[in-house]
Amino acid sequence: MNNPKTRSVPLDIVRIFAAFWVLGFHWLTCPGCFYGLRTAPNMDWVPTTLYAPFEWGFLGVDIFFILSGSLIARSALNNEWFSFTRQRFLRLFPAYFLIGILSISLYPLATSSPLSVEKIFSLSGLQFWIGGPAIIAAGWTLPIEIAFYLLITLSLYLYTKKKKTFGTKELRDFLNIWLLLYVLSIWLNFQPLQKLVIPSYAPYFILGATLSLIKSKKDFFSNIFTFSISLVLTLKFIIQRVVTFPQLEHKFIMSFLLVVFMSGIIIYSNRPFTDSTDSFSRKFITTLSRMTYPIYLIHLEVGLTFVYFYLTMGLPSQYAFLAALLTILAISYGVVQFFEPLFKRVFNNHFHGRDWSNQ
């Protein structure tokens, strides 16, 4: 999915928007995010015209989940389980590990948060399942993503074990079974089954994956049941998240428009079309889209640490935020352009020198 020729520019643009929407939400509309800093920034410079759109920015996470369902479903088609798992590991772990090191190294300098053995252990990511301190606050979404990947991996394993190809029909069957199990787990309030099918966020992934199958009217009617149920459930959960913010207005309309927009943009991206984007613009969009994952991980602990550093250097608050933004963009660029390729080369060489980077 890193080859520019195989990527969808509309989905890349939506991913970029979602990442900066979340960043703006935490940086501009969340005073509580700064309480741990030794020097809290003055936020009086934030104009209402800038504050208003970013107070909805928490929904960027919902966009990420729906996009993930679509993109991961596409990557699973005609794939095999080990290749799929390897791709997901090489996409998630290197950036998490490096940004985790930055977090436990820099964040204590800006706060009273001490470094501990538990935080060092958290670089493995195992604390998501066995407990432990969160070294990257935004990382709460990772175990949800990974659970989705594991379900896809299991399905791929079962099909490829029988020498079958995991095509659109198999993906549709998988999504129908997953949706049925999800509804049953909620209806029966069966906790073990709820953990298996990712309670609350399962509809996001099912909706995104189902949308990735819709390329024609025939496809739409073939997937109408799964699409309709997952869309309604997704809208329900988005509304439940929105109502926890009493200052927001037009909650239902905004939630509905978000789901309709995401459905439309994913279906649109399925259609073959002539890309009029010049090679430089396409490469820029692709690179920035790849940077959204490290930007998302880095923007809280590490990003706010840089805000603190620039404040202590005497920069006015708004310029401290701007300098911090440029810094995390530079780090994120280094992660996707240099660190991740290096990690992949070392990984591939360790495993018999096979070239898996383009699989």
C-alpha positions in Angstrom: 0.0 0.0 0.0 3.0 2.3 0.0 3.4 2.3 -3.8 1.9 5.6 -5.1 0.5 3.8 -8.1 -1.7 1.6 -5.9 -2.8 4.2 -3.5 -6.0 6.2 -3.6 -5.4 10.0 -3.6 -8.9 10.8 -2.2 -8.4 8.4 0.8 -4.9 9.7 1.4 -6.3 13.2 1.6 -9.0 12.1 4.0 -6.4 10.4 6.2 -4.2 13.6 6.2 -7.3 15.6 7.2 -8.2 13.2 10.0 -4.6 13.3 11.5 -4.5 17.1 11.6 -8.1 17.2 12.9 -7.1 15.1 15.9 -3.9 17.1 16.4 -5.9 20.4 16.3 -8.4 19.0 18.8 -5.8 18.2 21.3 -3.6 21.2 20.8 -6.3 23.9 20.4 -9.4 22.8 22.3 -8.1 20.6 25.1 -6.6 22.7 27.9 -6.4 19.6 30.1 -3.8 18.2 27.7 -1.3 20.8 29.0 -1.9 20.4 32.7 1.1 18.2 33.2 3.6 20.6 31.5 5.9 22.5 33.8 5.1 25.6 31.8 1.5 25.7 30.4 1.0 27.6 27.2 -1.3 30.6 26.9 -4.1 29.8 24.6 -5.7 33.2 24.3 -4.3 33.6 20.9 -6.6 30.9 19.4 -9.4 32.6 17.5 -13.0 31.3 17.6 -12.9 30.7 13.9 -10.1 28.2 14.5 -11.4 26.8 17.7 -14.9 25.9 16.4 -14.0 23.4 13.6 -11.3 21.6 15.7 -13.6 21.0 18.7 -15.0 18.2 16.5 -11.5 16.8 15.9 -11.9 13.8 18.2 -13.9 12.3 15.3 -10.7 12.0 13.4 -10.2 8.7 15.2 -13.6 7.5 13.9 -12.5 8.4 10.4 -9.3 6.4 10.9 -11.2 3.3 12.0 -13.5 3.4 9.0 -10.6 4.0 6.6 -8.7 1.2 8.3 -11.6 -1.2 7.6 -11.5 -0.2 3.9 -7.7 -0.2 3.4 -7.0 -3.4 5.3 -9.8 -5.2 3.5 -8.2 -4.3 0.2 -4.8 -5.4 1.3 -6.2 -8.8 2.5 -7.7 -9.6 -0.8 -5.7 -12.4 -2.6 -3.2 -12.3 0.2 -2.0 -15.0 2.5 -2.0 -14.8 6.3 1.7 -14.7 7.0 2.4 -12.0 4.4 -0.5 -9.9 5.7 0.7 -10.2 9.3 4.2 -9.3 8.4 2.9 -6.2 6.5 0.9 -5.0 9.5 3.8 -5.6 11.9 6.2 -3.6 9.8 3.7 -0.8 9.5 2.8 -0.5 13.2 5.7 -1.5 15.3 8.7 0.4 14.1 7.1 3.8 14.4 5.5 2.9 17.8 8.9 1.7 19.1 10.8 4.8 18.0 8.2 7.3 19.2 7.9 5.4 22.4 11.6 5.9 23.0 11.2 9.6 22.3 8.3 9.8 24.7 10.0 8.2 27.7 13.1 10.2 27.0 11.6 13.7 26.4 8.3 13.8 28.2 9.8 13.6 31.8 11.8 16.8 30.9 8.7 18.8 30.4 6.6 17.2 33.2 6.9 15.6 36.6 6.3 12.2 35.0 9.2 9.9 36.1 10.9 7.3 34.0 10.3 3.8 35.2 11.0 0.2 34.3 7.3 -0.3 33.5 7.5 2.5 30.9 10.6 0.9 29.3 8.8 -2.4 29.2 5.9 -0.6 27.5 8.0 -0.1 24.4 7.0 -3.7 23.6 3.3 -2.8 23.4 2.4 -5.7 25.6 0.9 -3.3 28.2 -2.2 -2.9 26.0 -3.2 -6.5 27.0 -1.5 -7.3 30.3 -1.6 -3.8 31.9 1.0 -1.1 32.4 1.5 2.7 31.9 0.7 4.2 28.5 3.8 5.9 27.1 1.8 7.1 24.1 -1.7 8.3 25.0 -2.9 8.2 21.4 -1.9 4.5 21.3 -5.2 3.4 22.9 -6.4 2.8 19.4 -3.7 0.3 18.5 -5.1 -2.8 20.4 -8.4 -2.1 18.6 -6.7 -2.0 15.2 -4.6 -5.1 16.1 -7.7 -7.1 17.1 -9.2 -6.3 13.7 -5.9 -7.4 12.0 -6.0 -10.7 14.0 -9.5 -11.4 12.9 -8.5 -10.9 9.3 -5.4 -13.0 9.8 -7.4 -15.9 11.2 -9.8 -15.7 8.3 -6.9 -15.7 5.8 -5.3 -18.6 7.6 -8.5 -20.7 7.4 -9.0 -20.1 3.7 -5.4 -20.4 2.6 -5.0 -23.6 4.7 -7.6 -25.1 2.4 -5.7 -23.8 -0.7 -8.4 -21.3 -1.3 -8.0 -17.7 -2.4 -9.3 -15.0 -0.1 -11.3 -13.0 -2.7 -14.3 -10.7 -2.6 -16.7 -13.5 -1.9 -14.7 -14.8 1.0 -14.3 -11.2 2.4 -18.1 -10.7 2.1 -18.7 -14.0 4.0 -16.2 -13.0 6.7 -17.9 -9.6 7.2 -21.4 -11.1 7.4 -20.3 -13.7 10.0 -18.4 -11.0 12.0 -21.5 -8.7 11.9 -23.8 -11.5 13.0 -21.4 -12.5 15.9 -21.2 -8.8 16.9 -25.0 -8.4 17.1 -25.4 -11.6 19.0 -22.7 -10.6 21.5 -24.5 -7.4 22.2 -27.9 -8.9 22.3 -26.8 -11.8 24.6 -24.4 -9.6 26.6 -21.9 -12.4 26.3 -18.6 -10.8 27.4 -16.1 -13.4 26.0 -17.7 -13.0 22.5 -17.8 -9.2 22.8 -14.0 -9.2 23.4 -13.5 -11.4 20.4 -15.5 -9.2 18.0 -14.2 -5.8 19.3 -17.2 -4.2 21.1 -18.3 -0.7 20.1 -15.8 -0.2 17.3 -16.5 -3.3 15.2 -19.1 -1.6 13.1 -16.5 1.0 11.9 -14.3 -1.7 10.5 -17.1 -3.7 9.0 -18.6 -0.6 7.4 -15.2 0.4 5.9 -14.5 -3.1 4.6 -18.0 -3.5 3.1 -17.6 -0.1 1.4 -14.4 -1.3 -0.2 -16.4 -4.1 -2.0 -18.9 -1.7 -3.6 -17.8 -0.8 -7.1 -21.2 -1.0 -8.9 -24.9 -1.1 -8.4 -24.7 -4.9 -8.4 -22.1 -4.8 -5.6 -24.2 -2.3 -3.6 -27.3 -4.6 -3.6 -25.1 -7.7 -2.9 -23.8 -6.0 0.2 -26.9 -4.0 1.1 -27.6 -5.9 4.4 -24.1 -5.6 5.9 -23.7 -2.1 4.6 -27.0 -0.9 6.1 -26.6 -2.5 9.5 -23.0 -1.5 10.0 -23.8 2.1 8.8 -26.6 2.4 11.4 -24.5 1.0 14.2 -21.5 3.2 13.2 -23.8 6.3 13.3 -25.1 5.2 16.7 -21.7 5.0 18.2 -20.5 8.3 16.7 -23.6 10.0 18.1 -22.8 8.4 21.5 -19.3 9.9 21.4 -20.6 13.3 20.2 -23.2 13.7 23.0 -20.4 13.6 25.6 -19.4 17.0 24.4 -22.3 19.3 25.5 -20.9 22.4 23.8 -21.3 20.9 20.3 -24.3 21.8 18.3 -26.2 19.9 15.5 -24.9 16.6 16.8 -27.1 14.3 14.8 -26.7 16.2 11.6 -22.9 16.4 11.8 -22.6 12.7 12.8 -24.9 11.7 9.9 -22.9 13.9 7.4 -19.6 12.3 8.5 -20.9 8.8 7.9 -22.4 9.7 4.6 -19.2 11.5 3.5 -17.0 8.6 4.5 -19.3 6.1 2.7 -19.3 8.3 -0.5 -15.6 8.9 -0.6 -14.7 5.2 -0.1 -17.2 4.1 -2.8 -15.8 6.8 -5.1 -12.2 5.7 -4.5 -13.2 2.2 -5.6 -14.0 3.4 -9.1 -11.3 3.4 -11.8 -10.6 7.0 -12.8 -7.9 8.9 -14.6 -5.5 10.5 -12.1 -4.8 14.1 -13.1 -2.5 14.7 -10.2 1.0 15.5 -11.3 3.8 13.2 -10.1 5.2 15.7 -7.5 1.8 16.4 -6.0 0.9 12.7 -5.9 4.3 11.9 -4.2 3.8 14.7 -1.7 0.3 13.5 -0.8 1.5 9.9 -0.6 4.4 10.8 1.7 2.3 13.0 4.0 -0.4 10.3 4.2 2.3 7.8 5.3 3.4 10.3 7.9 -0.1 10.4 9.5 0.6 7.4 11.6 3.7 8.8 13.3 2.1 12.2 13.5 -0.8 10.7 15.3 1.4 8.9 17.8 3.9 11.7 18.3 1.5 14.7 18.7 0.7 14.4 22.4 3.6 13.5 24.7 6.4 14.3 22.3 4.7 17.2 20.5 3.7 19.0 23.7 7.2 18.5 25.1 8.5 20.5 22.1 5.8 23.1 22.8 7.3 23.4 26.3 10.9 23.5 25.0 10.0 26.4 22.6 8.1 28.2 25.4 11.2 28.0 27.7 13.3 29.4 24.8 11.1 32.6 24.9 8.9 32.0 21.9 5.3 33.4 22.1 2.8 30.6 22.6 1.5 30.6 19.0 5.0 30.5 17.6 5.9 27.7 20.0 3.0 25.6 18.7 4.1 26.4 15.1 7.7 25.4 15.8 6.5 22.2 17.5 4.4 21.3 14.6 7.3 21.8 12.2 9.4 19.6 14.5 7.0 16.7 14.6 6.5 16.9 10.9 10.3 16.6 10.4 10.5 13.7 12.8 7.5 11.9 11.2 9.2 12.4 7.8 12.4 10.9 9.1 10.4 7.9 10.5 8.7 7.0 7.1 11.6 7.9 4.8 14.6 6.5 6.8 13.8 4.6 10.0 11.0 2.4 8.7 13.0 1.4 5.5 16.0 0.7 7.7 13.9 -1.4 10.1 12.5 -3.4 7.2 15.9 -4.1 5.7 17.2 -5.3 9.1 14.1 -7.4 9.6 14.3 -8.9 6.1 18.0 -9.7 6.4 17.4 -11.4 9.7 14.7 -13.6 8.2 16.9 -15.3 5.5 17.4 -12.0 3.5 14.0 -12.3 1.8 12.7 -9.1 0.2 9.3 -8.6 1.6 9.1 -4.8 1.4 6.9 -4.8 -1.7 4.6 -7.6 -0.7 
